[in-house]
Amino acid sequence: MLLNNIENILDSFSDGVIAIDKDLRIISFSKGAERITGFLAVDVNGKNFNEVFKSELDVHKSPVADVLENGKSLANIKTEINNVDNKPITISINATPLKDVKGKIIGLIVNFRDIEEVYKLHAELFTENARLISILNSITDGVLTVDNEWRITSFNPA
């Protein structure tokens, strides 16, 4: 009963949540993880985390494996994993060791979110800002901008 409640709780998160045992086998895969990656829990449960998510994590030592080795949580690590269509998606990942009553690490809880849209919006803002600066700098008259408290926020070189 409690396990079902825990699964329901994890499935209510929009973030992906994955439980991994000490051998990096996936033992739980939330609905959020399914939505973000396209993988189904039934297809990945029991499989090795690094085999399922072939990514830049393969090139370097997996930060998830590091958490198993050193027992230190990691937070907000930007990385890429491949989704079910083998296309890279940019995610922010957190991992926390699971310990038994004696303090021995028995697995991990990994949660992650798709930050692809955040990076696209960041790039759009950067491009728009560069365009506005270019326009401001092309005006031959002196121009300055101020904020709500009349502090100068930018000016052109004219």
C-alpha positions as CSV (number, residue, x, y, z in Angstrom):
1,M,0.0,0.0,0.0
2,L,2.7,2.5,1.0
3,L,4.8,1.6,-2.1
4,N,1.7,2.3,-4.3
5,N,1.3,5.7,-2.6
6,I,5.0,6.5,-3.1
7,E,4.6,5.7,-6.8
8,N,1.5,7.9,-7.1
9,I,3.4,10.7,-5.3
10,L,6.3,10.4,-7.7
11,D,4.0,10.3,-10.7
12,S,2.4,13.5,-9.7
13,F,5.7,15.5,-10.2
14,S,6.3,17.1,-13.6
15,D,10.0,16.5,-13.1
16,G,11.3,13.0,-14.0
17,V,12.1,10.9,-11.0
18,I,14.1,7.7,-11.3
19,A,15.1,5.3,-8.5
20,I,18.3,3.3,-9.3
21,D,19.9,0.5,-7.3
22,K,23.6,0.2,-6.5
23,D,24.3,-1.5,-9.8
24,L,22.7,1.4,-11.7
25,R,19.7,-0.6,-12.6
26,I,16.5,1.4,-12.9
27,I,14.0,0.2,-10.3
28,S,11.4,3.0,-10.6
29,F,10.6,5.4,-13.5
30,S,8.0,8.1,-12.9
31,K,5.4,9.4,-15.4
32,G,7.4,12.7,-15.6
33,A,10.4,10.7,-16.6
34,E,8.3,9.0,-19.3
35,R,7.0,12.3,-20.6
36,I,10.4,14.0,-20.7
37,T,12.3,11.0,-22.3
38,G,9.6,9.2,-24.2
39,F,10.7,5.9,-22.6
40,L,8.1,3.8,-20.9
41,A,8.7,2.5,-17.3
42,V,7.8,-1.0,-18.4
43,D,10.6,-0.9,-21.0
44,V,13.4,0.6,-18.8
45,N,12.8,-0.9,-15.4
46,G,15.6,-3.4,-14.6
47,K,17.9,-1.9,-17.3
48,N,21.2,-0.1,-16.6
49,F,20.7,3.7,-16.4
50,N,23.8,4.4,-18.6
51,E,22.7,2.0,-21.2
52,V,19.2,3.5,-21.4
53,F,20.4,7.1,-21.5
54,K,23.3,7.0,-23.9
55,S,24.6,10.6,-23.7
56,E,27.5,12.8,-22.9
57,L,27.4,11.0,-19.6
58,D,29.0,8.1,-21.5
59,V,32.0,10.2,-22.6
60,H,33.0,11.3,-19.1
61,K,32.4,9.4,-15.9
62,S,28.8,9.6,-15.1
63,P,28.0,12.1,-12.3
64,V,25.3,9.6,-11.3
65,A,27.9,6.9,-10.8
66,D,30.0,9.4,-8.8
67,V,27.1,9.8,-6.3
68,L,27.1,6.1,-5.8
69,E,30.9,6.0,-5.2
70,N,31.3,9.1,-2.9
71,G,27.9,9.3,-1.4
72,K,27.6,13.1,-2.0
73,S,24.5,14.5,-3.6
74,L,24.7,16.5,-6.7
75,A,22.4,19.4,-7.7
76,N,21.5,21.3,-10.8
77,I,24.0,19.6,-13.1
78,K,23.3,20.6,-16.7
79,T,23.8,17.7,-19.1
80,E,22.4,16.0,-22.2
81,I,20.7,12.6,-22.4
82,N,19.2,10.9,-25.5
83,N,15.5,10.4,-25.5
84,V,13.7,7.4,-26.9
85,D,14.2,8.7,-30.5
86,N,18.0,8.9,-29.7
87,K,17.8,12.7,-29.9
88,P,19.7,14.7,-27.3
89,I,17.7,16.7,-24.7
90,T,19.2,19.2,-22.3
91,I,18.3,18.5,-18.7
92,S,19.1,19.7,-15.2
93,I,19.8,16.7,-13.0
94,N,19.9,16.1,-9.2
95,A,21.0,12.8,-7.6
96,T,20.8,11.8,-3.9
97,P,22.0,8.5,-2.4
98,L,19.6,6.1,-0.9
99,K,20.9,4.6,2.3
100,D,19.8,1.6,4.4
101,V,19.4,1.8,8.2
102,K,23.1,1.3,8.7
103,G,24.0,4.2,6.4
104,K,25.2,2.0,3.5
105,I,24.4,3.3,0.1
106,I,21.9,1.0,-1.6
107,G,20.9,3.2,-4.6
108,L,20.0,6.6,-5.8
109,I,17.1,8.9,-6.4
110,V,17.6,10.9,-9.6
111,N,15.3,13.8,-10.5
112,F,15.6,15.8,-13.6
113,R,13.8,18.4,-15.7
114,D,13.9,19.3,-19.3
115,I,15.6,22.7,-19.6
116,E,15.7,22.8,-23.4
117,E,13.0,25.4,-23.6
118,V,14.8,27.6,-21.0
119,Y,17.9,27.6,-23.1
120,K,15.9,28.4,-26.3
121,L,14.3,31.4,-24.5
122,H,17.7,32.5,-23.2
123,A,19.1,32.4,-26.8
124,E,16.1,34.4,-28.1
125,L,16.5,37.0,-25.4
126,F,20.2,37.3,-26.1
127,T,19.5,37.7,-29.8
128,E,16.8,40.4,-29.2
129,N,19.1,42.2,-26.8
130,A,21.9,42.3,-29.4
131,R,19.5,43.6,-32.0
132,L,18.3,46.4,-29.7
133,I,21.9,47.3,-28.8
134,S,22.7,47.5,-32.5
135,I,19.8,49.8,-33.2
136,L,20.6,52.0,-30.2
137,N,24.3,52.2,-31.3
138,S,23.3,53.1,-34.9
139,I,21.3,56.2,-33.9
140,T,23.4,59.4,-34.5
141,D,21.8,61.4,-31.7
142,G,22.7,60.8,-28.1
143,V,20.2,58.4,-26.5
144,L,20.0,57.0,-23.0
145,T,17.5,54.7,-21.3
146,V,16.5,54.9,-17.7
147,D,14.6,52.6,-15.3
148,N,11.5,53.4,-13.2
149,E,13.7,55.2,-10.7
150,W,15.4,57.3,-13.4
151,R,18.7,55.5,-13.2
152,I,20.6,55.2,-16.5
153,T,20.5,51.7,-17.8
154,S,22.1,52.1,-21.2
155,F,23.3,54.8,-23.6
156,N,24.7,54.9,-27.1
157,P,28.2,56.1,-28.1
158,A,26.9,59.2,-30.0
